[in-house]
Amino acid sequence: AAHVTGVSLPDSLLTIGKEAFYGCTALAEVQLPATLREMGSAAFRGCTSLTRVSLPSTLETLPNYAFADCEALRSVTFPAGLLVIDGYAFYHCTSLKNAFLPEGLTSVNAYAFNGCTALEEVFLPKSVTVVADRAFYGAAGLVIYCANAQKPSGFTTRWTDSDEDAVYYGYGREDLFSYNGAFRYVIYDMGEGNESSVLITRYYGDSEVVRLPDTMSGYRVGIIGARAFAGRKEMRKLELSSNTRMLLSYALSGCTALESVDMPYVTYIGKYVFRNCTALQTVEMP
């Protein structure tokens, strides 16, 4: 089993049994058939060369430890039809960067994505009513978008260890993919009586000098979101726009080359914004 690199499963397949491919460390590719209805626990656990998985829409429950310890797994396609992600399903998948979960999903069970240390983004649709204990623990750079306007009562108090600034409520999946150059952003509702603002959710560029524009999509660029620039090791100088008022938690953390920040109109600085900015020399403030 250690030498199996690829598996082509027949279209007639209905079930994959418990631990069927457990420890197939060379398995890099598997095509799950559209007929698959059931998967046993730990079916692909420890397949440390597996890089991507597309789940079929016929699979309603992803079982315990299904892809746990798949350390190279970077991409998972979650289909409509999936109802439950069971405990530890993606435990310690240390290369997984995002999980855009499908409408119709109801439950993310305990420790489902625990230990996914590279996880940066999770989208939870309105249909998710249960997120169990420590489901999203252990990802220092995680930002969570929840389509519900507020945290559902079925989310446990310890569902994530992300800072509260890094959980955004009230966004549909279609709201999350607006780009302006290397900036990704959402339109943020500032509350009754206040003009909506652009919130920068992520910067993907590699420039040494970064300047924020004053507006995007006709809205003022007012907020730098949690972890938006975290870990950008190329950036040496950041110039915020005249409209930028808020930097949320960890916004610039780990920018180890950052020497200078101009933010002349900022009125709010969240927790750990400049954490581990070891080269920082000057910050221009109001």
Salt bridges, closest charged atoms under 4 A:
ASP69 OD2 - ARG45 NE 2.95
ASP69 OD1 - HIS92 ND1 3.31
GLU71 OE2 - HIS92 ND1 3.83
GLU121 OE2 - ARG184 NH2 1.89
ASP133 OD2 - ARG134 NE 3.81
ASP133 OD1 - ARG158 NE 3.08
ASP163 OD2 - LYS271 NZ 2.77
GLU239 OE1 - ARG211 NE 3.01
GLU239 OE2 - LYS237 NZ 3.29
GLU259 OE2 - ARG236 NH2 2.55
ASP262 OD2 - LYS237 NZ 3.96
